[in-house]
Amino acid sequence: MTDAERRTAIRDIVRQFAAEAREPEPTESLFDSGLIDSFVLPQLVTALEEAFHIRIPDSDLNPRQFESLARIEAYLSTRAE
């Protein structure tokens, strides 16, 4: 998967769970902006696991890890597909 494809997939997944239908900036806090809250985080992580064929350990379920599109992308780039 190319970086552009990964970026698009992440945006699509975040949009599924976002409280508003709008495009967040790459570094915008998804939590501070109210697009996502901690109650949605487990569902978001499950969707990322399915889309990218990875397992995200419980120890990584920290909102800071998934704070923005850029952080999610950086995290996923460190995970093997």
N, C-alpha and C positions, 0 to 999 in steps of 0.2 A: 504494500500500500504506500502510495506516495504521501509526502507531507500535505499536499493540497487535499487529497482524498481523506486523510486522517482529520484534517481541520474541518472539512465539510461534514464528515460523520459526527464529530464532536458537537458542532453547532446544531445539527439536526436532532441529536439526542437531548441536548440542553433545551431546545425549543419544545420538545415533547413534555417536559416537566416544568417549564417556566410559567410563572403566574401571569405574565403578559406576553402578547405576541409582538415582540420587537427584537431587533438584532443587538445583542450586547457588544460593546467594544472588547477587543481581545484581553485587555488587562483590567476591565471593569469587574469589581467584586459582585459576583452573582448573589451573594448573601446580603451584602449591605444595600444593594439596589432593590432587594425584595423579589428578584426573579425566582430565586430558589431559597428554600429554608431547610433547616436540618432534618425536618420530617421527610422531605423528598430525597435527601441524600442517599439513603440505601437503595431506593428505586433507580436513581441516576447511576449509581455504581453498578447495579445489576445489569442495566442496559449497556453500560460501557463494557462490562465483562463479556456479554453476549456478542456485541458488535465487533470487539477486537480479539475475541477468543483468548482471553486471559483470565487469571484469577487474581483478584485484588484482596490481599489479606486483611483481616479485621483490624490489624494494627495500623493499617493505612487509612482507615475510615475517619479521617480528620478533616473537618471542613476546610481548613487552610490548604490542604492538598488539592482540593477541588474548588478553590476560591474564584478562579476565573478561567476563561477559555484557554488562555496562555498556560496557566498552571496545569490544567488537565492535559493539554497537549504535551507539555514537558514531562509530566508524570508518565503518560502512555508511551512516550518515546524511549523511556528507560525500561519498559516492560517488553519481554519477548512475545512475539505473536505465535 
